[in-house]
Amino acid sequence: MGDTILALAMLSALKRALPDAETDLVLNDRLAPLFEGHPSLRRIITFSAAERSSFLRYALKVRRVMRSGHYDALIDMRSTPNTTLFALFGSRRMMRIGLKKAYTRWLYDYRVPRSHLGESMLDHNFRLILPLLPPGSRDMEHRDFRLAISETEMNRFRAYMESEGIDFRRPVMLAGVTAKLAEKTWRQDSMAEVLRRFMERFPDCQIIFNYASGREETDARRIWEMLGSDKRIFISLRAGSMRELACMAGLSTFYFGLEGGARHIVQAMGRPSYCIVAPGIRKSVWLPATDSPLTRGVAVTDLATADKLAVMNRAEQYDLITPDVVWDGLLRFCEQLKI
């Protein structure tokens, strides 16, 4: 999800440079609804899990898509063995753009090296469209990855939040207290400790826990219980879809929690965020640090040298991010926001 949200910046830049161009986006069907109605897209082509699990079924659909689309250019952002089928089934005249890998040498007209160490994903993605841009447009601003959520959707979800007890006269924190992958999840007691300090310092703020069903819900409820099941935490206020999550993000004052797809949605909705970046994830790559909206975070690379990190396992690295470190950063962030 985060990859595709950041890719919207590239697509928006392409649309500004070539306003008459029409772009189709290929996604798995689970992610597609979040991107519906985006002004940079003509249509979204989806592949279901069943289609992706059968190579023959997948290949036949790729062939059908490429034959019917009459495309002038292909941008293969992943350039995996599966996605290279789009290049194989394209017309001879079609420009093929992909990543520089051993097996893509003869498939693409223009190959982009994989992201340089520490290079922002926005900058990396922008290099994929350089062969298509007209002269004079290569220095365009390419950081606009806003989502297209309608006013009607926002108003409907606002009414739901109010019915659940949210008072929009007071600040609202959207909190990402857990993650889908265990290796990205910060210690529960550490998360609870930071939130405890936050609630003591900012007693007027309301907190919404964002989590998925299953293990994430179990984790979130355990942290809620650690905090005494405080009524300022809205544990049962839920987004029923990714578009509703976008509404919830857009209606919140700011986001605090783990770096991931939900945080990308927050930034794409123009809301500030302060996040904890798990070891192995480069902050400079996945966290476009902007001042509008204010976007900040803490990573292990802020706290130790590369040599020191090289002799530590993942758990030891994550332990470098202590409640004190996170609280200090979050407090400065809130002061900038004037919470």
Disulfide bonds with the S-S distance in Angstrom:
none
